[in-house]
């Protein structure tokens, strides 16, 4: 009896050992997502398959009977498969491919956005340089305006002094002329004053 138990245990360990992949160096194991299912002409597992469908194939459902589904492939193969091998959701390999496509699209969009940001940063630097140049030019113009105003004020003051000086000279000349005229008249009249 122990002989039978040992044989049974040995058979079970062989079955279990055959379905598990070799262990990786880091202690993890993985199970393959690839599945191949035989397509049979009748809904019976004893009938020889007429074809094979694999994980990821899109199948059209034609009928259901006793745990089997009658399907048609894209290539026109028609037959029966067990419904336990099918799911309405796409398998992991198709979802993975969809995620990869989405990632590629997002990476492309990210690259385009980075290029746009770089272009905007360059434009911003150019505009900042132009702004700095305009500020410097404005400062120069303000300085020139201030100097011009000071010079105008100074020259305006100078003009006023010149005018005042000329007026005073004119008054002094007029007064001197009047005094000289009186002196000349008084001399002609022999010292008489009028």
Secondary structure, 3 states (H helix, E strand, C coil): CHHHHHHHHHHHHHHHHHHCCCCCCCCCCCCCCCCEEEEECCCCCCCCEEEEEECCCCCEEEEEECCEEEEECCCCCEEEEEHHHCCCCCCHHHHHHHHHHHHHHHHHHHHHHHHHHHHHHHHHHHHHHHHHHHHHHHHHHHHHHHHHHHHHHHHHHHHHHHHHHHHHHHHHHHHHHHHHHHHHHHHHCCCCCC
